[in-house]
Amino acid sequence: MTSSDDNEMELQKPHSSEPPIDNNSETSIHRGEFLQSELCLKEPLWNLWSFLLLSVATFCVLWSLTGDMMLPYKDAGYLFTIFLIYLAAVILSKLAILLKMPGLVGMLIAGIAVRQLPIPAIDNSSGISSSLRNSAFAIILIRAGMSLDLKSIFRLKKTVFLLTFVPGCTVEASVVAVISYFILDFPLIWGFILGFILAAVSPAVVVPSLIALQERGLGVEQGIPSLIIAAASLDDICAILGFSLAFDICMATGNATSYIMLLVELIGGVALGVFLGLLIYIFPPLKSQNTISSKKFFITILLICVVFVLGASRLDARGAGPLSCLIFAVIVGRKNPAVSEVMESWFKQLWQLLMPFLFGLIGYEVDLLVVMNIRALLCVLVITVGLIFRVAASFLCTFGSNLNWREMLFVAVAWSPKATVQAAIGSVPLDYIKSHNVKTENYEAYASDVLTTAVLAILLTAPLGAIAIQLLGRKLLRTGLQSQLDEKVESGSPQTENEKQIKQSET
């Protein structure tokens, strides 16, 4: 048979339309799926192993630098306590997230739990704990300032003003003063001391929750995150000023000069924030978000804001520092939108790193022995009554703001968490009475009840408020598209099939 015959026979062979089955390729596919599933199983174990390895390495480095301060069996080992709080806060926050709760709930529990362990107590005189808390608080204020929508704030300026002065510093402070007069047998001046301590909302709880909702587009078009963030910062300042005034009157330490100085501190804080903000805004110009200059810009903003908060605390001007930090961040955040967006992502990562310090150390300030007494139930009653009036007043303050009733309800509930200010000044009356050996009758008992109530307010409102903001934000707030659909429904305009489907899914 010739080669031509062979070629002819090959042409006559039927050709199959299906490709031939390659057993090797099929085996490789199964092997790839197996390896992928094996990697998915190993990823949590790898994350756990890397976390443990990093923790051990960090401990060794800190021990090499500080010596006995990192040893739990030494009297000076309070740095180990802070290290343990951070590790426990990270672990319990992950557990809280798995249980569909905000991570800060686990962090607060971590701080409370570590306080009960037989290890060296944190030396408050060193200032390390407060410095770490204030540094993390500065990051929150930077993120808040850079994310504020100034157009929404100016549009809702009346509501911002009412939320700042009415629900907490007027209604709740007055109600708590009257209720504590009847329930806790407080003089009215001590009632107002307690009222102004409880009046302050916690930006550390509210701001991260609202920024998370803002990143999902919820309530942004209505300006709700910017409204609450702006009013929260001003509310804290008013509460601290009211507390300082009431406490000075009670202890007869106040005079006209001290009150004038409080006003000067606030004006000076605003002026400093505006001046440095404009200075950074004008010079030098930023044109690219990927240059080294933008990283220098990030570090400059970070250091200035930390100095604002830590320096104000060092100078005992707690209200001026956060205000100047917020105003500074608002101004520099408008310098270059592209650069600001990149820096916001950097500050978000930095916040994730420092957040366990803030809430873990706030939880550490909670002494369970303080609240384990019969009068604690009376303190809870005072907190509850004050919160009811506060939420009702907050709801009424949003009338006329073009928000629907669901959004008004969300604003009222979001205006309730307490933590930062209560942890900072809740113990001030008792510390002052003990350090100055004040012998006035019942003053130490009143101060102890004030501390108990502040601690209970943190325990009750911080975790519950964070959970409420997270859950109700998804249920009550609208995205921009949903808002436009609602406007079409109200005006009677025809809707497309796609818009009807979105509306039905929302319902």
C-alpha positions as a Python dict, from the first residue, in 0.01 Angstrom:
ca = {
    (1, 'M'): (0, 0, 0),
    (2, 'T'): (135, 330, -108),
    (3, 'S'): (154, 648, 94),
    (4, 'S'): (-124, 799, -118),
    (5, 'D'): (-354, 512, -19),
    (6, 'D'): (-274, 574, 345),
    (7, 'N'): (-365, 941, 314),
    (8, 'E'): (-690, 847, 139),
    (9, 'M'): (-785, 607, 420),
    (10, 'E'): (-713, 877, 680),
    (11, 'L'): (-943, 1118, 500),
    (12, 'Q'): (-1220, 856, 501),
    (13, 'K'): (-1203, 813, 885),
    (14, 'P'): (-1497, 977, 1060),
    (15, 'H'): (-1402, 1279, 1269),
    (16, 'S'): (-1581, 1323, 1603),
    (17, 'S'): (-1728, 1668, 1677),
    (18, 'E'): (-1649, 1631, 2050),
    (19, 'P'): (-1291, 1691, 2167),
    (20, 'P'): (-1110, 1392, 2305),
    (21, 'I'): (-1127, 1346, 2682),
    (22, 'D'): (-798, 1424, 2848),
    (23, 'N'): (-784, 1226, 3170),
    (24, 'N'): (-479, 1418, 3285),
    (25, 'S'): (-655, 1756, 3255),
    (26, 'E'): (-962, 1624, 3440),
    (27, 'T'): (-741, 1496, 3719),
    (28, 'S'): (-563, 1831, 3740),
    (29, 'I'): (-899, 2011, 3773),
    (30, 'H'): (-1004, 1787, 4066),
    (31, 'R'): (-662, 1835, 4221),
    (32, 'G'): (-696, 2215, 4190),
    (33, 'E'): (-1040, 2208, 4355),
    (34, 'F'): (-901, 1996, 4638),
    (35, 'L'): (-607, 2231, 4692),
    (36, 'Q'): (-840, 2532, 4688),
    (37, 'S'): (-1068, 2379, 4951),
    (38, 'E'): (-763, 2279, 5155),
    (39, 'L'): (-635, 2638, 5140),
    (40, 'C'): (-974, 2765, 5258),
    (41, 'L'): (-953, 2533, 5555),
    (42, 'K'): (-595, 2632, 5631),
    (43, 'E'): (-648, 3010, 5600),
    (44, 'P'): (-807, 3057, 5948),
    (45, 'L'): (-532, 2842, 6098),
    (46, 'W'): (-268, 3050, 5920),
    (47, 'N'): (-429, 3373, 6044),
    (48, 'L'): (-430, 3238, 6399),
    (49, 'W'): (-69, 3124, 6373),
    (50, 'S'): (49, 3456, 6229),
    (51, 'F'): (-140, 3646, 6502),
    (52, 'L'): (25, 3436, 6775),
    (53, 'L'): (366, 3475, 6613),
    (54, 'L'): (325, 3851, 6583),
    (55, 'S'): (205, 3874, 6945),
    (56, 'V'): (505, 3682, 7076),
    (57, 'A'): (744, 3890, 6866),
    (58, 'T'): (582, 4214, 6986),
    (59, 'F'): (605, 4100, 7348),
    (60, 'C'): (974, 4016, 7308),
    (61, 'V'): (1050, 4353, 7149),
    (62, 'L'): (863, 4545, 7421),
    (63, 'W'): (1031, 4339, 7694),
    (64, 'S'): (1371, 4412, 7538),
    (65, 'L'): (1293, 4785, 7544),
    (66, 'T'): (1116, 4819, 7880),
    (67, 'G'): (1231, 4524, 8095),
    (68, 'D'): (1021, 4478, 8412),
    (69, 'M'): (732, 4684, 8273),
    (70, 'M'): (642, 4388, 8048),
    (71, 'L'): (655, 4124, 8324),
    (72, 'P'): (319, 4042, 8488),
    (73, 'Y'): (474, 3931, 8818),
    (74, 'K'): (651, 4264, 8872),
    (75, 'D'): (485, 4559, 9046),
    (76, 'A'): (585, 4784, 8758),
    (77, 'G'): (442, 4548, 8495),
    (78, 'Y'): (146, 4766, 8393),
    (79, 'L'): (268, 4775, 8032),
    (80, 'F'): (202, 4400, 8017),
    (81, 'T'): (-155, 4474, 8131),
    (82, 'I'): (-204, 4717, 7841),
    (83, 'F'): (-54, 4460, 7602),
    (84, 'L'): (-292, 4192, 7733),
    (85, 'I'): (-591, 4427, 7699),
    (86, 'Y'): (-502, 4485, 7335),
    (87, 'L'): (-469, 4114, 7255),
    (88, 'A'): (-793, 4027, 7435),
    (89, 'A'): (-973, 4316, 7262),
    (90, 'V'): (-862, 4197, 6918),
    (91, 'I'): (-970, 3838, 6985),
    (92, 'L'): (-1306, 3920, 7146),
    (93, 'S'): (-1388, 4176, 6877),
    (94, 'K'): (-1351, 3903, 6613),
    (95, 'L'): (-1578, 3681, 6820),
    (96, 'A'): (-1836, 3960, 6854),
    (97, 'I'): (-1834, 4013, 6476),
    (98, 'L'): (-1894, 3639, 6423),
    (99, 'L'): (-2196, 3673, 6654),
    (100, 'K'): (-2328, 3961, 6437),
    (101, 'M'): (-2247, 4227, 6696),
    (102, 'P'): (-2024, 4537, 6671),
    (103, 'G'): (-1659, 4463, 6746),
    (104, 'L'): (-1643, 4731, 7015),
    (105, 'V'): (-1872, 4517, 7234),
    (106, 'G'): (-1603, 4250, 7252),
    (107, 'M'): (-1338, 4515, 7316),
    (108, 'L'): (-1528, 4661, 7611),
    (109, 'I'): (-1574, 4313, 7757),
    (110, 'A'): (-1201, 4246, 7712),
    (111, 'G'): (-1109, 4554, 7915),
    (112, 'I'): (-1357, 4467, 8190),
    (113, 'A'): (-1230, 4107, 8206),
    (114, 'V'): (-860, 4199, 8221),
    (115, 'R'): (-929, 4435, 8513),
    (116, 'Q'): (-1044, 4134, 8719),
    (117, 'L'): (-716, 3943, 8669),
    (118, 'P'): (-446, 3937, 8941),
    (119, 'I'): (-193, 4133, 8738),
    (120, 'P'): (-43, 4480, 8796),
    (121, 'A'): (-293, 4764, 8762),
    (122, 'I'): (-229, 5033, 8502),
    (123, 'D'): (-47, 5329, 8651),
    (124, 'N'): (-272, 5622, 8560),
    (125, 'S'): (-10, 5868, 8682),
    (126, 'S'): (213, 5766, 8389),
    (127, 'G'): (-45, 5891, 8140),
    (128, 'I'): (11, 5599, 7900),
    (129, 'S'): (-348, 5478, 7912),
    (130, 'S'): (-502, 5821, 7857),
    (131, 'S'): (-249, 5901, 7583),
    (132, 'L'): (-337, 5585, 7391),
    (133, 'R'): (-711, 5654, 7428),
    (134, 'N'): (-673, 6014, 7318),
    (135, 'S'): (-455, 5917, 7020),
    (136, 'A'): (-721, 5676, 6899),
    (137, 'F'): (-985, 5944, 6964),
    (138, 'A'): (-785, 6186, 6745),
    (139, 'I'): (-803, 5937, 6456),
    (140, 'I'): (-1181, 5922, 6496),
    (141, 'L'): (-1204, 6301, 6484),
    (142, 'I'): (-986, 6314, 6171),
    (143, 'R'): (-1207, 6060, 5993),
    (144, 'A'): (-1517, 6245, 6111),
    (145, 'G'): (-1389, 6581, 5988),
    (146, 'M'): (-1275, 6453, 5650),
    (147, 'S'): (-1606, 6272, 5589),
    (148, 'L'): (-1834, 6562, 5687),
    (149, 'D'): (-2066, 6690, 5416),
    (150, 'L'): (-2064, 7066, 5474),
    (151, 'K'): (-2355, 7123, 5235),
    (152, 'S'): (-2574, 6889, 5440),
    (153, 'I'): (-2465, 7055, 5764),
    (154, 'F'): (-2553, 7404, 5635),
    (155, 'R'): (-2882, 7270, 5502),
    (156, 'L'): (-2961, 7115, 5842),
    (157, 'K'): (-2795, 7386, 6055),
    (158, 'K'): (-3111, 7437, 6262),
    (159, 'T'): (-3125, 7066, 6347),
    (160, 'V'): (-2752, 7060, 6428),
    (161, 'F'): (-2800, 7351, 6668),
    (162, 'L'): (-3103, 7191, 6836),
    (163, 'L'): (-2935, 6850, 6872),
    (164, 'T'): (-2629, 7014, 7024),
    (165, 'F'): (-2806, 7204, 7301),
    (166, 'V'): (-3152, 7055, 7361),
    (167, 'P'): (-3160, 6672, 7407),
    (168, 'G'): (-2850, 6625, 7625),
    (169, 'C'): (-2736, 6949, 7782),
    (170, 'T'): (-3086, 7084, 7846),
    (171, 'V'): (-3344, 6805, 7866),
    (172, 'E'): (-3144, 6505, 7992),
    (173, 'A'): (-2927, 6709, 8230),
    (174, 'S'): (-3235, 6874, 8384),
    (175, 'V'): (-3434, 6550, 8406),
    (176, 'V'): (-3141, 6364, 8565),
    (177, 'A'): (-3095, 6649, 8815),
    (178, 'V'): (-3461, 6632, 8922),
    (179, 'I'): (-3485, 6251, 8923),
    (180, 'S'): (-3163, 6211, 9124),
    (181, 'Y'): (-3298, 6466, 9375),
    (182, 'F'): (-3591, 6233, 9450),
    (183, 'I'): (-3434, 5889, 9391),
    (184, 'L'): (-3071, 5932, 9502),
    (185, 'D'): (-3133, 6213, 9758),
    (186, 'F'): (-2890, 6442, 9571),
    (187, 'P'): (-2884, 6818, 9615),
    (188, 'L'): (-2979, 6984, 9287),
    (189, 'I'): (-2622, 7099, 9219),
    (190, 'W'): (-2498, 6739, 9245),
    (191, 'G'): (-2787, 6634, 9024),
    (192, 'F'): (-2666, 6873, 8755),
    (193, 'I'): (-2309, 6745, 8794),
    (194, 'L'): (-2440, 6395, 8721),
    (195, 'G'): (-2673, 6525, 8450),
    (196, 'F'): (-2397, 6693, 8251),
    (197, 'I'): (-2175, 6383, 8280),
    (198, 'L'): (-2454, 6171, 8133),
    (199, 'A'): (-2550, 6434, 7873),
    (200, 'A'): (-2245, 6376, 7653),
    (201, 'V'): (-2289, 6140, 7358),
    (202, 'S'): (-1986, 5926, 7273),
    (203, 'P'): (-1821, 6011, 6937),
    (204, 'A'): (-1600, 5702, 6981),
    (205, 'V'): (-1911, 5484, 6952),
    (206, 'V'): (-2126, 5693, 6720),
    (207, 'V'): (-1873, 5811, 6459),
    (208, 'P'): (-1731, 5471, 6347),
    (209, 'S'): (-2083, 5327, 6323),
    (210, 'L'): (-2204, 5621, 6114),
    (211, 'I'): (-1899, 5618, 5887),
    (212, 'A'): (-1965, 5247, 5821),
    (213, 'L'): (-2324, 5332, 5721),
    (214, 'Q'): (-2200, 5624, 5512),
    (215, 'E'): (-1963, 5398, 5319),
    (216, 'R'): (-2268, 5188, 5224),
    (217, 'G'): (-2452, 5498, 5104),
    (218, 'L'): (-2717, 5484, 5378),
    (219, 'G'): (-2855, 5823, 5480),
    (220, 'V'): (-2586, 6013, 5286),
    (221, 'E'): (-2821, 6204, 5057),
    (222, 'Q'): (-3025, 6318, 5358),
    (223, 'G'): (-2705, 6426, 5537),
    (224, 'I'): (-2776, 6212, 5844),
    (225, 'P'): (-2416, 6093, 5919),
    (226, 'S'): (-2278, 6447, 5886),
    (227, 'L'): (-2563, 6586, 6097),
    (228, 'I'): (-2499, 6351, 6389),
    (229, 'I'): (-2118, 6365, 6369),
    (230, 'A'): (-2111, 6748, 6373),
    (231, 'A'): (-2363, 6776, 6655),
    (232, 'A'): (-2191, 6503, 6860),
    (233, 'S'): (-1863, 6693, 6876),
    (234, 'L'): (-2035, 7015, 6986),
    (235, 'D'): (-2257, 6827, 7232),
    (236, 'D'): (-1951, 6692, 7415),
    (237, 'I'): (-1805, 7040, 7452),
    (238, 'C'): (-2129, 7177, 7595),
    (239, 'A'): (-2155, 6885, 7838),
    (240, 'I'): (-1797, 6928, 7960),
    (241, 'L'): (-1849, 7302, 8005),
    (242, 'G'): (-2172, 7243, 8196),
    (243, 'F'): (-2002, 6986, 8418),
    (244, 'S'): (-1709, 7218, 8489),
    (245, 'L'): (-1944, 7503, 8577),
    (246, 'A'): (-2164, 7291, 8807),
    (247, 'F'): (-1866, 7127, 8978),
    (248, 'D'): (-1690, 7461, 9035),
    (249, 'I'): (-2007, 7604, 9191),
    (250, 'C'): (-2046, 7296, 9411),
    (251, 'M'): (-1686, 7306, 9534),
    (252, 'A'): (-1681, 7688, 9545),
    (253, 'T'): (-1365, 7683, 9333),
    (254, 'G'): (-1503, 7878, 9040),
    (255, 'N'): (-1472, 8250, 8981),
    (256, 'A'): (-1528, 8490, 8694),
    (257, 'T'): (-1170, 8446, 8575),
    (258, 'S'): (-1199, 8067, 8543),
    (259, 'Y'): (-1521, 8096, 8342),
    (260, 'I'): (-1366, 8352, 8112),
    (261, 'M'): (-1070, 8119, 8064),
    (262, 'L'): (-1306, 7840, 7955),
    (263, 'L'): (-1446, 8069, 7688),
    (264, 'V'): (-1096, 8176, 7583),
    (265, 'E'): (-991, 7809, 7552),
    (266, 'L'): (-1280, 7736, 7316),
    (267, 'I'): (-1221, 8044, 7102),
    (268, 'G'): (-848, 7972, 7095),
    (269, 'G'): (-911, 7609, 6993),
    (270, 'V'): (-1138, 7715, 6707),
    (271, 'A'): (-891, 7985, 6592),
    (272, 'L'): (-593, 7747, 6603),
    (273, 'G'): (-779, 7479, 6409),
    (274, 'V'): (-888, 7729, 6143),
    (275, 'F'): (-543, 7890, 6115),
    (276, 'L'): (-345, 7566, 6077),
    (277, 'G'): (-614, 7418, 5854),
    (278, 'L'): (-598, 7713, 5614),
    (279, 'L'): (-218, 7706, 5627),
    (280, 'I'): (-210, 7340, 5522),
    (281, 'Y'): (-488, 7399, 5269),
    (282, 'I'): (-307, 7682, 5093),
    (283, 'F'): (52, 7559, 5100),
    (284, 'P'): (183, 7343, 4940),
    (285, 'P'): (-52, 7230, 4658),
    (286, 'L'): (-106, 6858, 4604),
    (287, 'K'): (-168, 6735, 4251),
    (288, 'S'): (-123, 6358, 4278),
    (289, 'Q'): (-237, 6100, 4528),
    (290, 'N'): (58, 5868, 4461),
    (291, 'T'): (349, 6100, 4536),
    (292, 'I'): (564, 6103, 4845),
    (293, 'S'): (423, 6446, 4929),
    (294, 'S'): (79, 6296, 4994),
    (295, 'K'): (234, 6059, 5251),
    (296, 'K'): (404, 6355, 5417),
    (297, 'F'): (67, 6528, 5410),
    (298, 'F'): (-89, 6227, 5586),
    (299, 'I'): (179, 6222, 5858),
    (300, 'T'): (151, 6599, 5908),
    (301, 'I'): (-226, 6583, 5958),
    (302, 'L'): (-190, 6289, 6196),
    (303, 'L'): (74, 6455, 6415),
    (304, 'I'): (-106, 6791, 6430),
    (305, 'C'): (-436, 6632, 6534),
    (306, 'V'): (-271, 6410, 6797),
    (307, 'V'): (-97, 6719, 6938),
    (308, 'F'): (-432, 6900, 6945),
    (309, 'V'): (-598, 6631, 7156),
    (310, 'L'): (-303, 6528, 7376),
    (311, 'G'): (-186, 6887, 7425),
    (312, 'A'): (-533, 7005, 7524),
    (313, 'S'): (-558, 6722, 7775),
    (314, 'R'): (-214, 6813, 7914),
    (315, 'L'): (-325, 7178, 7949),
    (316, 'D'): (-657, 7067, 8104),
    (317, 'A'): (-853, 7216, 7813),
    (318, 'R'): (-1039, 6900, 7712),
    (319, 'G'): (-1310, 7078, 7516),
    (320, 'A'): (-1079, 7288, 7299),
    (321, 'G'): (-859, 7002, 7171),
    (322, 'P'): (-1125, 6786, 7002),
    (323, 'L'): (-1297, 7093, 6857),
    (324, 'S'): (-976, 7229, 6700),
    (325, 'C'): (-890, 6880, 6570),
    (326, 'L'): (-1231, 6842, 6405),
    (327, 'I'): (-1223, 7189, 6245),
    (328, 'F'): (-867, 7131, 6119),
    (329, 'A'): (-967, 6797, 5961),
    (330, 'V'): (-1274, 6954, 5797),
    (331, 'I'): (-1061, 7221, 5626),
    (332, 'V'): (-770, 7004, 5509),
    (333, 'G'): (-1010, 6733, 5391),
    (334, 'R'): (-1131, 6972, 5119),
    (335, 'K'): (-781, 7036, 4980),
    (336, 'N'): (-781, 6764, 4716),
    (337, 'P'): (-1070, 6512, 4692),
    (338, 'A'): (-853, 6241, 4533),
    (339, 'V'): (-581, 6274, 4798),
    (340, 'S'): (-841, 6295, 5076),
    (341, 'E'): (-996, 5968, 4958),
    (342, 'V'): (-660, 5792, 4971),
    (343, 'M'): (-580, 5936, 5313),
    (344, 'E'): (-921, 5835, 5442),
    (345, 'S'): (-834, 5474, 5356),
    (346, 'W'): (-502, 5513, 5541),
    (347, 'F'): (-672, 5662, 5847),
    (348, 'K'): (-926, 5380, 5835),
    (349, 'Q'): (-645, 5124, 5854),
    (350, 'L'): (-481, 5319, 6136),
    (351, 'W'): (-813, 5330, 6320),
    (352, 'Q'): (-847, 4952, 6292),
    (353, 'L'): (-506, 4925, 6458),
    (354, 'L'): (-580, 5168, 6744),
    (355, 'M'): (-947, 5089, 6807),
    (356, 'P'): (-872, 4800, 7050),
    (357, 'F'): (-671, 5044, 7263),
    (358, 'L'): (-958, 5293, 7287),
    (359, 'F'): (-1244, 5059, 7374),
    (360, 'G'): (-1032, 4806, 7563),
    (361, 'L'): (-895, 5079, 7791),
    (362, 'I'): (-1243, 5234, 7832),
    (363, 'G'): (-1365, 4890, 7942),
    (364, 'Y'): (-1071, 4868, 8182),
    (365, 'E'): (-1195, 5186, 8352),
    (366, 'V'): (-1516, 5003, 8446),
    (367, 'D'): (-1485, 4869, 8799),
    (368, 'L'): (-1747, 4602, 8860),
    (369, 'L'): (-1701, 4633, 9236),
    (370, 'V'): (-1827, 4991, 9208),
    (371, 'V'): (-2158, 4888, 9051),
    (372, 'M'): (-2221, 4582, 9266),
    (373, 'N'): (-2435, 4748, 9529),
    (374, 'I'): (-2802, 4806, 9597),
    (375, 'R'): (-2793, 5170, 9490),
    (376, 'A'): (-2680, 5058, 9144),
    (377, 'L'): (-3043, 4972, 9063),
    (378, 'L'): (-3144, 5328, 9151),
    (379, 'C'): (-2864, 5457, 8929),
    (380, 'V'): (-2994, 5242, 8641),
    (381, 'L'): (-3339, 5395, 8693),
    (382, 'V'): (-3190, 5745, 8671),
    (383, 'I'): (-3008, 5654, 8347),
    (384, 'T'): (-3321, 5499, 8196),
    (385, 'V'): (-3550, 5793, 8271),
    (386, 'G'): (-3291, 6038, 8139),
    (387, 'L'): (-3250, 5836, 7818),
    (388, 'I'): (-3625, 5821, 7756),
    (389, 'F'): (-3654, 6199, 7773),
    (390, 'R'): (-3335, 6238, 7567),
    (391, 'V'): (-3460, 6015, 7283),
    (392, 'A'): (-3798, 6191, 7282),
    (393, 'A'): (-3633, 6534, 7271),
    (394, 'S'): (-3396, 6423, 6992),
    (395, 'F'): (-3693, 6302, 6787),
    (396, 'L'): (-3872, 6635, 6830),
    (397, 'C'): (-3559, 6830, 6737),
    (398, 'T'): (-3561, 6674, 6389),
    (399, 'F'): (-3905, 6809, 6298),
    (400, 'G'): (-3888, 7042, 5999),
    (401, 'S'): (-3563, 6888, 5871),
    (402, 'N'): (-3718, 6711, 5567),
    (403, 'L'): (-3640, 6372, 5721),
    (404, 'N'): (-3913, 6108, 5727),
    (405, 'W'): (-4026, 5954, 6055),
    (406, 'R'): (-3798, 5651, 6015),
    (407, 'E'): (-3490, 5870, 5975),
    (408, 'M'): (-3600, 6089, 6265),
    (409, 'L'): (-3628, 5778, 6482),
    (410, 'F'): (-3280, 5666, 6377),
    (411, 'V'): (-3130, 6006, 6469),
    (412, 'A'): (-3299, 5989, 6810),
    (413, 'V'): (-3165, 5639, 6883),
    (414, 'A'): (-2816, 5719, 6748),
    (415, 'W'): (-2802, 6011, 6992),
    (416, 'S'): (-2793, 5783, 7300),
    (417, 'P'): (-2458, 5593, 7337),
    (418, 'K'): (-2224, 5709, 7613),
    (419, 'A'): (-1864, 5609, 7681),
    (420, 'T'): (-1579, 5852, 7610),
    (421, 'V'): (-1667, 6152, 7827),
    (422, 'Q'): (-1814, 5936, 8103),
    (423, 'A'): (-1490, 5738, 8126),
    (424, 'A'): (-1286, 6060, 8126),
    (425, 'I'): (-1471, 6270, 8386),
    (426, 'G'): (-1693, 6022, 8573),
    (427, 'S'): (-1434, 5978, 8848),
    (428, 'V'): (-1329, 6346, 8868),
    (429, 'P'): (-1558, 6441, 9161),
    (430, 'L'): (-1451, 6146, 9377),
    (431, 'D'): (-1081, 6194, 9294),
    (432, 'Y'): (-1103, 6564, 9380),
    (433, 'I'): (-1277, 6502, 9712),
    (434, 'K'): (-1021, 6240, 9816),
    (435, 'S'): (-715, 6433, 9699),
    (436, 'H'): (-828, 6764, 9856),
    (437, 'N'): (-961, 6595, 10171),
    (438, 'V'): (-1306, 6756, 10138),
    (439, 'K'): (-1499, 6694, 10460),
    (440, 'T'): (-1840, 6829, 10359),
    (441, 'E'): (-2114, 6591, 10474),
    (442, 'N'): (-2222, 6323, 10223),
    (443, 'Y'): (-2004, 6465, 9943),
    (444, 'E'): (-1801, 6146, 9914),
    (445, 'A'): (-2121, 5937, 9899),
    (446, 'Y'): (-2261, 6162, 9626),
    (447, 'A'): (-1937, 6137, 9428),
    (448, 'S'): (-1941, 5756, 9460),
    (449, 'D'): (-2295, 5745, 9322),
    (450, 'V'): (-2189, 5972, 9035),
    (451, 'L'): (-1905, 5733, 8947),
    (452, 'T'): (-2137, 5430, 8973),
    (453, 'T'): (-2390, 5592, 8741),
    (454, 'A'): (-2122, 5688, 8486),
    (455, 'V'): (-1987, 5331, 8483),
    (456, 'L'): (-2333, 5183, 8439),
    (457, 'A'): (-2408, 5429, 8159),
    (458, 'I'): (-2103, 5300, 7970),
    (459, 'L'): (-2195, 4935, 8031),
    (460, 'L'): (-2557, 4979, 7920),
    (461, 'T'): (-2557, 5238, 7643),
    (462, 'A'): (-2225, 5183, 7458),
    (463, 'P'): (-2283, 4823, 7341),
    (464, 'L'): (-2661, 4855, 7306),
    (465, 'G'): (-2630, 5187, 7123),
    (466, 'A'): (-2372, 5048, 6880),
    (467, 'I'): (-2592, 4745, 6808),
    (468, 'A'): (-2898, 4967, 6761),
    (469, 'I'): (-2716, 5197, 6516),
    (470, 'Q'): (-2592, 4899, 6316),
    (471, 'L'): (-2933, 4727, 6297),
    (472, 'L'): (-3162, 5028, 6264),
    (473, 'G'): (-2932, 5195, 6011),
    (474, 'R'): (-2999, 4912, 5767),
    (475, 'K'): (-3373, 4915, 5836),
    (476, 'L'): (-3453, 5286, 5862),
    (477, 'L'): (-3207, 5470, 5638),
    (478, 'R'): (-3227, 5501, 5259),
    (479, 'T'): (-2971, 5510, 4982),
    (480, 'G'): (-2976, 5788, 4724),
    (481, 'L'): (-3170, 5573, 4473),
    (482, 'Q'): (-3432, 5475, 4730),
    (483, 'S'): (-3474, 5842, 4821),
    (484, 'Q'): (-3534, 5934, 4456),
    (485, 'L'): (-3792, 5656, 4424),
    (486, 'D'): (-3973, 5782, 4734),
    (487, 'E'): (-3986, 6131, 4583),
    (488, 'K'): (-4135, 5987, 4263),
    (489, 'V'): (-4400, 5803, 4460),
    (490, 'E'): (-4492, 6116, 4655),
    (491, 'S'): (-4513, 6330, 4340),
    (492, 'G'): (-4712, 6067, 4149),
    (493, 'S'): (-4453, 6035, 3871),
    (494, 'P'): (-4454, 5709, 3669),
    (495, 'Q'): (-4196, 5446, 3764),
    (496, 'T'): (-4004, 5206, 3545),
    (497, 'E'): (-4026, 4830, 3600),
    (498, 'N'): (-3673, 4828, 3746),
    (499, 'E'): (-3765, 5104, 3993),
    (500, 'K'): (-4077, 4911, 4097),
    (501, 'Q'): (-3867, 4602, 4162),
    (502, 'I'): (-3622, 4804, 4375),
    (503, 'K'): (-3911, 4953, 4570),
    (504, 'Q'): (-4063, 4610, 4629),
    (505, 'S'): (-3728, 4467, 4744),
    (506, 'E'): (-3689, 4759, 4985),
    (507, 'T'): (-4033, 4687, 5130),
}
